[in-house]
Amino acid sequence: MTIVEVNKDNFEDEVLKSDIPVLADFNAEWCGPCRSMKPMLEEMAKTNPGYKIVSIDIDAEDELAEDYDVSSIPCLVAFRDGEEVNRSVGLISRDAIAELMEG
């Protein structure tokens, strides 16, 4: 699987109605730590079929960022059955990302 670009039009279908857990990456193009984490997320999206990783550009989707109280990036939000179950703010390791999805 690859990272799915999400916006307000497909957020409900891709995240809230997903049959599998979702990791939402709230990020911005200008954010250095976001760019550093992107290759890890891309690799994880390809090697972990048990969950979906989506990317949300907070500059283009400021309403979604506001709806989910994203005030600092990168912000990873884990969803299961349409509900937020875990969150991490800032650059984290691959292992920490995996733990975020397991928790």
C-alpha positions in Angstrom: 0.0 0.0 0.0 1.1 3.6 -0.5 0.4 6.7 1.5 -3.0 8.1 0.6 -3.3 11.9 0.2 -6.4 12.9 2.2 -8.4 16.1 2.2 -11.8 17.2 3.6 -13.6 15.5 0.7 -12.2 12.0 1.3 -11.3 12.1 5.0 -14.5 10.4 6.1 -14.2 7.5 3.7 -10.4 7.1 4.0 -10.1 7.5 7.7 -13.3 7.4 9.7 -15.0 4.6 7.7 -11.8 2.6 7.1 -12.0 -1.2 7.7 -8.5 -1.2 9.0 -6.6 1.1 11.5 -5.4 4.4 10.0 -2.3 6.5 10.9 -3.0 10.1 9.8 0.2 12.1 9.2 -0.6 15.9 9.6 2.3 17.7 8.0 3.4 20.6 5.8 5.8 20.9 2.9 7.9 23.5 4.7 8.3 21.3 7.9 11.8 19.8 8.1 10.9 17.1 10.6 7.9 16.2 8.5 10.1 15.7 5.5 12.5 13.6 7.6 9.7 11.3 8.7 8.2 10.8 5.3 10.6 8.1 4.0 9.9 6.0 7.2 6.1 6.4 6.7 6.4 5.5 3.0 8.3 2.3 3.8 5.9 1.4 6.6 2.9 1.9 4.2 4.4 -0.6 1.8 5.4 -3.2 4.4 2.4 -3.1 6.9 -0.8 -4.2 5.2 -2.6 -4.3 8.6 -3.1 -0.5 8.6 -3.3 2.4 6.2 -1.2 5.6 6.4 -2.7 8.8 5.1 -1.1 12.3 4.7 -2.9 15.5 5.4 -1.3 18.8 4.4 -2.3 21.2 7.2 -1.8 24.3 4.9 -4.3 23.0 2.4 -6.5 21.3 5.0 -6.5 23.8 7.8 -10.1 22.9 8.8 -9.1 19.2 9.4 -6.1 20.3 11.4 -8.3 22.5 13.5 -11.0 19.8 13.9 -8.3 17.5 15.3 -6.5 20.1 17.4 -3.3 19.9 15.5 -1.2 22.8 16.6 2.3 21.4 16.1 3.7 19.2 13.3 4.5 16.5 12.5 1.5 15.1 14.3 0.6 11.5 13.9 -2.9 10.4 14.9 -3.9 6.8 15.1 -7.6 5.9 14.3 -9.5 2.7 14.9 -13.1 2.3 13.9 -13.4 6.0 13.2 -12.1 7.1 16.7 -8.8 8.6 17.7 -6.9 6.1 19.8 -3.4 7.5 20.0 -1.3 10.6 19.1 2.3 11.7 18.8 3.7 15.2 18.1 7.2 15.7 16.8 9.8 13.6 14.9 9.7 10.0 16.2 11.5 6.8 15.3 10.1 4.0 13.2 9.8 1.8 16.3 7.8 4.6 18.0 5.5 4.9 15.0 4.9 1.1 15.1 4.1 1.4 18.9 1.7 4.2 18.2 -0.3 1.9 15.9 -0.2 -1.0 18.3 -1.3 1.1 21.3 
